[in-house]
Amino acid sequence: DVDVSTGKAHWQKVEAANVSRPTVLIERRVSDTRGFEPDSIAVDLDSSSSKIEAIASERETSVSTLLFACWQALLWRLTGQTESESVIYNISAGRKFADLQDALGLYAKYLPIPLQSEGSSFEEHLRKVSAALKEADEWEEYFDPGPSARTLDSVAFDFEERQSRYVAGSVSFSQVKQYVCLSPFKLKLSCVHSGESISAELHYNRQAFDRTTVTEIAAYFQRFLSGVLQDSEVDLRAIEILGEDERRKLLVAFNQTAAELPVGKCIHQLFEDQVAKTPEAIAVVSGNQELTYGELNVRANQLAHLLRSRGIGPDARVGLSVERSVDTLVGLMGILKAGGAYVPLNPDHPRDRLALQLTESGASILITNNGAVANEPFDSTETIDLDRHRDLLESQPGTNPASIAQPDNLVYVIYTSGSTGMPKGVAVRHRNLTNYTQFILERLKIDRPLNFATVSTMSADLGNTCIFPALVSGGCLHILGYDVAMEGELLREYFTRWPMDVLKIVPSHFSALLATQSDNRILPAKYLILGGEALSWDLTRRIRQMNPHCELINHYGPTETTVGSLMFSVDTESLSQNSATVPIGRPMANTRCYILDQGMRPVPSGASGELYIGGAGVTAGYLDQPTETVARFVGDPFSDESESRLYRTGDLGRYLPDGNIEFLGRADTQVKVRGYRVELGEIEAVLSGFPGVRQVVVTLWRDQSADDRIVAYMVSSPLSLDALRVALREKLPDYMLPSAFVFLKTLPLTPNGKVDRNALPAPDETRPGLQSDFVAPRNLVETGLANIWATFLKVDVVGVHDDFFDLGGHSLLATQVVSRMRKEFQLEIPLRSLFEWPTIAQLAEKIEEAKNSEAERLLKEIEGLSEEDVEQLLRQHSTTSD
């Protein structure tokens, strides 16, 4: 081997050794390239060289174009990216003009070629690639990557035609390896055509890839190329790139989750078993109310007998819309004991939405309390109020009714947002819920009664992680009121009085609590379960600093697979190097997870694909929506059972090296807003029905503070925003209301005629989508409020008649705003005040009244005191105010 950079001395050694055919290694090393550590592995193409040349000749293309097309298609398979998202850099000699052919100097450059594969045949793909390379060649002299090119994050390809032997005077030699780095890429396939041989190497940055991963990519390329050489008409998605061992690992080894279940038991029967064991133990606490297991069982039995007399039996649906209280569990267990399935409805949602869900579910009875739902009755629905009808309920037997529900009967129907504009009711069976509950009990190693806290609405299944495990294990379930659940200081006080063992909460909700109260007493003693949206490493580090003994669990699962399907214990941060967010983990008991491509084939470990879930948690589908059910609940090609189905989550993920799964986002327009699942299509459908609206697209916009906002872009005739907001509030819950409206003459389109969401302009940060005239603050209180609101809402100015929620405010932001208002005005301001008086003018008036009341109270306290006592009292008040 000769390193030519050391000069003439090496050649003299070669001549002295009388070597007739020396081997020369020409190497140009990269120096001072921060973050670039080069390495390479060989890709064996020797056995395929002649076939590659033959196929290229038959297709009237070059060997380089054929190999580039294979490399590009493989990357499409591994990443799932489209033309608009990524490019591959291809080497160009840069000597297009005749006067540069023999010129000295480095003219070579890498040209960006769009990643453009859409699952076509390789033959069609090759034609597209040839056209793209030709176009790039025509325009190469106009391309200059400049200093902003981020090649360290990019993938490249280069190809060289090399002579098999060189002759210089009396010396002949072969060049067997050459490494020239014009630009550092994270991954580059370098191919050399020399004589009848084609060789290839994968060059990679050790900062981006480990050697094992690159070795696997090399094997994928070899298998992909082999598939093309066997049949160039083959669909790109149909080419098998996995080896048998990896396929077995992905489909079988990662899904060894079999576990025993309670045979033939429904969830209410497991509850009754616990009642028999601990009838005097406290089962549920809410505010100043509490019920023992025995008391809860009796009240639930009374409701069950009443429902039975009204014809409720297996699979009959009963609406449940109650304020947070012990009645929540009375209603829930009463419905299940009657044999029916409960349909949880949020009493804060628009009445039209509740009516639609009652109609869609076929519920003939609605259980409520304290008039939680508006007084006027719903059509064809009988209402039973657990407070107003107490006498009627107490006249019913308190004994357990005979259980008539079976594990395959429905236990509940939960409505989720629907992309067609109609909410979808997910039909969950008893056996689905029993499997999940049993897993939670084993995962949390519950060997004694624990205190569980639920902070979420019953209309979603987030709280089921705590509700049912508590009730079947003898634990105590704490149903926290809205104010306590949303305010860090109140939650800390509650947990001080009632130490909690287990809390399930959405990450953004917990972050909002930490913003107002960072005391570690808002953490449970044993388990903090975070779910409903992606979990950041920053939040986990912050929680660990507060209490390293509280186990953090990342919980993932769509409603369609019964509360949860995967879990990850955050016991180390070693994986933060490999995943942008905390992994969602491995499948739970009796659950199978697959990451598949568009053809439902397993993708390699580390590659992006859609997450499919099978097993005991897969529900019965969408209630009375067979078309939607068939689209999302598909046959399981990896199961021997003909009835086995997989749920298509629409979530993108990838396997990490240890078998945990990382969440990568959505494959469609569904989004998560503070833990709520939102189909943007449902909002678009409602807006499209408003008079004058011609076109609309709704998207999720993330501002600089990483706060997600729903923004509606509209093409319409002039309309009243105030009227539009009123109409939306009658059909959509608060978390689905757009925080800003942007009116455009036309919507931006892609070359294919689709709406180009990436080209939509940023919403106005001044006063987004407000129609009312601006009125500046008129006194110190209004000025103080306006400054606080502007800071948290990220807007330039706030008028005294601007609505907090129309400006983009929401419940989690309200907790932080109210906390700052308390410090600013030294008053105890309830959280609900911002909902009752959402403008600065209204809120300032209430604050002035409170300040005057406080002054009057202080004056009355001063009357009759000695001068010394007065001075001491004033000093105390001054210190408190400071």
ChimeraX attribute file (.defattr): number of C-alpha atoms within 10 A of each C-alpha:
attribute: neighborCount
match mode: 1-to-1
recipient: residues
	/A:1	13
	/A:2	16
	/A:3	13
	/A:4	15
	/A:5	10
	/A:6	9
	/A:7	10
	/A:8	9
	/A:9	9
	/A:10	15
	/A:11	15
	/A:12	11
	/A:13	12
	/A:14	16
	/A:15	12
	/A:16	9
	/A:17	10
	/A:18	11
	/A:19	13
	/A:20	12
	/A:21	15
	/A:22	18
	/A:23	15
	/A:24	16
	/A:25	16
	/A:26	17
	/A:27	15
	/A:28	14
	/A:29	10
	/A:30	15
	/A:31	8
	/A:32	6
	/A:33	10
	/A:34	8
	/A:35	13
	/A:36	18
	/A:37	15
	/A:38	17
	/A:39	14
	/A:40	19
	/A:41	15
	/A:42	14
	/A:43	19
	/A:44	16
	/A:45	19
	/A:46	12
	/A:47	10
	/A:48	17
	/A:49	16
	/A:50	14
	/A:51	13
	/A:52	22
	/A:53	20
	/A:54	14
	/A:55	19
	/A:56	18
	/A:57	13
	/A:58	9
	/A:59	14
	/A:60	9
	/A:61	15
	/A:62	15
	/A:63	21
	/A:64	20
	/A:65	17
	/A:66	23
	/A:67	21
	/A:68	25
	/A:69	25
	/A:70	22
	/A:71	21
	/A:72	23
	/A:73	27
	/A:74	23
	/A:75	20
	/A:76	23
	/A:77	24
	/A:78	20
	/A:79	17
	/A:80	21
	/A:81	17
	/A:82	14
	/A:83	13
	/A:84	11
	/A:85	10
	/A:86	16
	/A:87	19
	/A:88	21
	/A:89	20
	/A:90	20
	/A:91	18
	/A:92	18
	/A:93	14
	/A:94	16
	/A:95	16
	/A:96	14
	/A:97	8
	/A:98	8
	/A:99	8
	/A:100	12
	/A:101	12
	/A:102	8
	/A:103	10
	/A:104	7
	/A:105	7
	/A:106	10
	/A:107	13
	/A:108	12
	/A:109	19
	/A:110	22
	/A:111	23
	/A:112	21
	/A:113	19
	/A:114	18
	/A:115	23
	/A:116	22
	/A:117	26
	/A:118	17
	/A:119	17
	/A:120	15
	/A:121	18
	/A:122	24
	/A:123	17
	/A:124	16
	/A:125	22
	/A:126	23
	/A:127	15
	/A:128	15
	/A:129	23
	/A:130	17
	/A:131	11
	/A:132	17
	/A:133	19
	/A:134	12
	/A:135	12
	/A:136	18
	/A:137	15
	/A:138	11
	/A:139	10
	/A:140	19
	/A:141	14
	/A:142	8
	/A:143	12
	/A:144	11
	/A:145	13
	/A:146	7
	/A:147	6
	/A:148	6
	/A:149	11
	/A:150	12
	/A:151	16
	/A:152	19
	/A:153	12
	/A:154	17
	/A:155	22
	/A:156	27
	/A:157	23
	/A:158	18
	/A:159	20
	/A:160	14
	/A:161	13
	/A:162	15
	/A:163	12
	/A:164	14
	/A:165	13
	/A:166	13
	/A:167	10
	/A:168	7
	/A:169	6
	/A:170	7
	/A:171	14
	/A:172	14
	/A:173	16
	/A:174	16
	/A:175	17
	/A:176	16
	/A:177	14
	/A:178	12
	/A:179	14
	/A:180	10
	/A:181	13
	/A:182	14
	/A:183	15
	/A:184	24
	/A:185	22
	/A:186	22
	/A:187	24
	/A:188	22
	/A:189	24
	/A:190	21
	/A:191	22
	/A:192	20
	/A:193	19
	/A:194	16
	/A:195	11
	/A:196	10
	/A:197	15
	/A:198	22
	/A:199	19
	/A:200	19
	/A:201	18
	/A:202	20
	/A:203	24
	/A:204	25
	/A:205	21
	/A:206	17
	/A:207	12
	/A:208	15
	/A:209	13
	/A:210	12
	/A:211	14
	/A:212	10
	/A:213	13
	/A:214	18
	/A:215	16
	/A:216	17
	/A:217	19
	/A:218	20
	/A:219	17
	/A:220	21
	/A:221	23
	/A:222	17
	/A:223	18
	/A:224	21
	/A:225	24
	/A:226	19
	/A:227	20
	/A:228	21
	/A:229	17
	/A:230	11
	/A:231	15
	/A:232	19
	/A:233	15
	/A:234	17
	/A:235	18
	/A:236	25
	/A:237	22
	/A:238	14
	/A:239	19
	/A:240	15
	/A:241	26
	/A:242	20
	/A:243	13
	/A:244	8
	/A:245	8
	/A:246	17
	/A:247	17
	/A:248	12
	/A:249	13
	/A:250	20
	/A:251	16
	/A:252	15
	/A:253	12
	/A:254	18
	/A:255	20
	/A:256	14
	/A:257	15
	/A:258	13
	/A:259	12
	/A:260	10
	/A:261	16
	/A:262	12
	/A:263	9
	/A:264	12
	/A:265	15
	/A:266	26
	/A:267	25
	/A:268	26
	/A:269	17
	/A:270	16
	/A:271	20
	/A:272	18
	/A:273	13
	/A:274	19
	/A:275	23
	/A:276	12
	/A:277	13
	/A:278	16
	/A:279	17
	/A:280	13
	/A:281	18
	/A:282	18
	/A:283	27
	/A:284	28
	/A:285	18
	/A:286	17
	/A:287	14
	/A:288	7
	/A:289	10
	/A:290	18
	/A:291	21
	/A:292	18
	/A:293	25
	/A:294	20
	/A:295	19
	/A:296	23
	/A:297	26
	/A:298	20
	/A:299	25
	/A:300	27
	/A:301	28
	/A:302	26
	/A:303	29
	/A:304	32
	/A:305	23
	/A:306	22
	/A:307	21
	/A:308	18
	/A:309	11
	/A:310	12
	/A:311	12
	/A:312	23
	/A:313	22
	/A:314	20
	/A:315	21
	/A:316	22
	/A:317	26
	/A:318	29
	/A:319	30
	/A:320	28
	/A:321	26
	/A:322	27
	/A:323	21
	/A:324	20
	/A:325	20
	/A:326	22
	/A:327	25
	/A:328	23
	/A:329	23
	/A:330	24
	/A:331	30
	/A:332	26
	/A:333	25
	/A:334	29
	/A:335	33
	/A:336	31
	/A:337	32
	/A:338	30
	/A:339	29
	/A:340	28
	/A:341	32
	/A:342	28
	/A:343	29
	/A:344	26
	/A:345	27
	/A:346	20
	/A:347	20
	/A:348	15
	/A:349	18
	/A:350	16
	/A:351	19
	/A:352	14
	/A:353	19
	/A:354	20
	/A:355	16
	/A:356	15
	/A:357	22
	/A:358	25
	/A:359	15
	/A:360	17
	/A:361	24
	/A:362	18
	/A:363	21
	/A:364	20
	/A:365	21
	/A:366	25
	/A:367	28
	/A:368	24
	/A:369	22
	/A:370	12
	/A:371	18
	/A:372	16
	/A:373	24
	/A:374	9
	/A:375	8
	/A:376	7
	/A:377	12
	/A:378	20
	/A:379	10
	/A:380	12
	/A:381	17
	/A:382	16
	/A:383	20
	/A:384	23
	/A:385	21
	/A:386	22
	/A:387	13
	/A:388	13
	/A:389	12
	/A:390	14
	/A:391	10
	/A:392	13
	/A:393	22
	/A:394	15
	/A:395	10
	/A:396	16
	/A:397	16
	/A:398	18
	/A:399	14
	/A:400	17
	/A:401	15
	/A:402	10
	/A:403	15
	/A:404	14
	/A:405	23
	/A:406	17
	/A:407	17
	/A:408	17
	/A:409	22
	/A:410	26
	/A:411	31
	/A:412	27
	/A:413	26
	/A:414	24
	/A:415	24
	/A:416	20
	/A:417	21
	/A:418	20
	/A:419	19
	/A:420	16
	/A:421	16
	/A:422	20
	/A:423	19
	/A:424	24
	/A:425	24
	/A:426	25
	/A:427	26
	/A:428	28
	/A:429	25
	/A:430	23
	/A:431	27
	/A:432	24
	/A:433	27
	/A:434	27
	/A:435	23
	/A:436	26
	/A:437	25
	/A:438	19
	/A:439	19
	/A:440	19
	/A:441	18
	/A:442	12
	/A:443	12
	/A:444	13
	/A:445	9
	/A:446	15
	/A:447	9
	/A:448	8
	/A:449	15
	/A:450	19
	/A:451	22
	/A:452	25
	/A:453	29
	/A:454	22
	/A:455	22
	/A:456	23
	/A:457	18
	/A:458	23
	/A:459	19
	/A:460	19
	/A:461	21
	/A:462	28
	/A:463	20
	/A:464	20
	/A:465	24
	/A:466	25
	/A:467	22
	/A:468	23
	/A:469	27
	/A:470	26
	/A:471	24
	/A:472	22
	/A:473	23
	/A:474	24
	/A:475	26
	/A:476	27
	/A:477	27
	/A:478	25
	/A:479	25
	/A:480	20
	/A:481	17
	/A:482	15
	/A:483	14
	/A:484	18
	/A:485	22
	/A:486	23
	/A:487	25
	/A:488	26
	/A:489	20
	/A:490	16
	/A:491	21
	/A:492	22
	/A:493	14
	/A:494	18
	/A:495	18
	/A:496	12
	/A:497	9
	/A:498	12
	/A:499	19
	/A:500	24
	/A:501	20
	/A:502	24
	/A:503	23
	/A:504	26
	/A:505	22
	/A:506	21
	/A:507	22
	/A:508	22
	/A:509	21
	/A:510	20
	/A:511	17
	/A:512	19
	/A:513	24
	/A:514	20
	/A:515	14
	/A:516	17
	/A:517	19
	/A:518	17
	/A:519	14
	/A:520	15
	/A:521	20
	/A:522	24
	/A:523	23
	/A:524	23
	/A:525	19
	/A:526	17
	/A:527	19
	/A:528	20
	/A:529	22
	/A:530	24
	/A:531	23
	/A:532	25
	/A:533	22
	/A:534	24
	/A:535	21
	/A:536	16
	/A:537	18
	/A:538	12
	/A:539	15
	/A:540	20
	/A:541	14
	/A:542	14
	/A:543	21
	/A:544	17
	/A:545	10
	/A:546	16
	/A:547	15
	/A:548	12
	/A:549	12
	/A:550	17
	/A:551	19
	/A:552	19
	/A:553	21
	/A:554	24
	/A:555	28
	/A:556	22
	/A:557	22
	/A:558	18
	/A:559	24
	/A:560	26
	/A:561	26
	/A:562	26
	/A:563	25
	/A:564	26
	/A:565	29
	/A:566	22
	/A:567	23
	/A:568	20
	/A:569	16
	/A:570	20
	/A:571	12
	/A:572	8
	/A:573	12
	/A:574	9
	/A:575	17
	/A:576	14
	/A:577	8
	/A:578	15
	/A:579	17
	/A:580	15
	/A:581	17
	/A:582	25
	/A:583	31
	/A:584	25
	/A:585	24
	/A:586	25
	/A:587	26
	/A:588	26
	/A:589	25
	/A:590	20
	/A:591	24
	/A:592	25
	/A:593	23
	/A:594	28
	/A:595	25
	/A:596	21
	/A:597	21
	/A:598	13
	/A:599	9
	/A:600	16
	/A:601	19
	/A:602	21
	/A:603	27
	/A:604	24
	/A:605	23
	/A:606	18
	/A:607	20
	/A:608	24
	/A:609	29
	/A:610	26
	/A:611	22
	/A:612	24
	/A:613	27
	/A:614	26
	/A:615	26
	/A:616	23
	/A:617	29
	/A:618	27
	/A:619	26
	/A:620	19
	/A:621	21
	/A:622	24
	/A:623	19
	/A:624	15
	/A:625	13
	/A:626	11
	/A:627	9
	/A:628	15
	/A:629	17
	/A:630	13
	/A:631	10
	/A:632	18
	/A:633	24
	/A:634	16
	/A:635	16
	/A:636	19
	/A:637	13
	/A:638	14
	/A:639	13
	/A:640	8
	/A:641	10
	/A:642	9
	/A:643	9
	/A:644	17
	/A:645	22
	/A:646	24
	/A:647	26
	/A:648	18
	/A:649	19
	/A:650	17
	/A:651	18
	/A:652	22
	/A:653	25
	/A:654	26
	/A:655	24
	/A:656	17
	/A:657	13
	/A:658	11
	/A:659	17
	/A:660	18
	/A:661	28
	/A:662	23
	/A:663	24
	/A:664	18
	/A:665	15
	/A:666	16
	/A:667	13
	/A:668	12
	/A:669	14
	/A:670	21
	/A:671	19
	/A:672	15
	/A:673	18
	/A:674	19
	/A:675	20
	/A:676	17
	/A:677	20
	/A:678	20
	/A:679	24
	/A:680	25
	/A:681	21
	/A:682	21
	/A:683	28
	/A:684	21
	/A:685	18
	/A:686	16
	/A:687	24
	/A:688	17
	/A:689	10
	/A:690	15
	/A:691	11
	/A:692	13
	/A:693	15
	/A:694	14
	/A:695	16
	/A:696	22
	/A:697	20
	/A:698	23
	/A:699	21
	/A:700	19
	/A:701	17
	/A:702	13
	/A:703	13
	/A:704	8
	/A:705	9
	/A:706	8
	/A:707	15
	/A:708	17
	/A:709	23
	/A:710	22
	/A:711	24
	/A:712	24
	/A:713	23
	/A:714	22
	/A:715	17
	/A:716	18
	/A:717	11
	/A:718	9
	/A:719	12
	/A:720	8
	/A:721	14
	/A:722	13
	/A:723	10
	/A:724	13
	/A:725	15
	/A:726	10
	/A:727	14
	/A:728	19
	/A:729	17
	/A:730	13
	/A:731	19
	/A:732	19
	/A:733	15
	/A:734	16
	/A:735	18
	/A:736	21
	/A:737	21
	/A:738	23
	/A:739	24
	/A:740	21
	/A:741	18
	/A:742	18
	/A:743	16
	/A:744	15
	/A:745	10
	/A:746	13
	/A:747	18
	/A:748	16
	/A:749	14
	/A:750	12
	/A:751	8
	/A:752	7
	/A:753	8
	/A:754	10
	/A:755	15
	/A:756	13
	/A:757	16
	/A:758	10
	/A:759	11
	/A:760	16
	/A:761	11
	/A:762	11
	/A:763	20
	/A:764	13
	/A:765	15
	/A:766	14
	/A:767	22
	/A:768	17
	/A:769	22
	/A:770	17
	/A:771	11
	/A:772	13
	/A:773	10
	/A:774	14
	/A:775	12
	/A:776	14
	/A:777	20
	/A:778	11
	/A:779	9
	/A:780	10
	/A:781	18
	/A:782	23
	/A:783	18
	/A:784	16
	/A:785	24
	/A:786	21
	/A:787	16
	/A:788	19
	/A:789	25
	/A:790	17
	/A:791	13
	/A:792	16
	/A:793	23
	/A:794	19
	/A:795	17
	/A:796	13
	/A:797	18
	/A:798	27
	/A:799	21
	/A:800	22
	/A:801	17
	/A:802	22
	/A:803	21
	/A:804	19
	/A:805	20
	/A:806	20
	/A:807	23
	/A:808	23
	/A:809	19
	/A:810	19
	/A:811	19
	/A:812	17
	/A:813	18
	/A:814	24
	/A:815	24
	/A:816	22
	/A:817	21
	/A:818	22
	/A:819	20
	/A:820	17
	/A:821	19
	/A:822	13
	/A:823	13
	/A:824	14
	/A:825	16
	/A:826	13
	/A:827	14
	/A:828	13
	/A:829	17
	/A:830	14
	/A:831	20
	/A:832	15
	/A:833	14
	/A:834	21
	/A:835	16
	/A:836	10
	/A:837	16
	/A:838	18
	/A:839	22
	/A:840	25
	/A:841	21
	/A:842	17
	/A:843	20
	/A:844	21
	/A:845	14
	/A:846	15
	/A:847	18
	/A:848	13
	/A:849	12
	/A:850	15
	/A:851	15
	/A:852	12
	/A:853	12
	/A:854	13
	/A:855	12
	/A:856	12
	/A:857	11
	/A:858	14
	/A:859	11
	/A:860	11
	/A:861	12
	/A:862	16
	/A:863	9
	/A:864	9
	/A:865	12
	/A:866	10
	/A:867	10
	/A:868	8
	/A:869	12
	/A:870	16
	/A:871	13
	/A:872	12
	/A:873	16
	/A:874	13
	/A:875	12
	/A:876	12
	/A:877	12
	/A:878	10
	/A:879	9
	/A:880	9
	/A:881	12
	/A:882	8
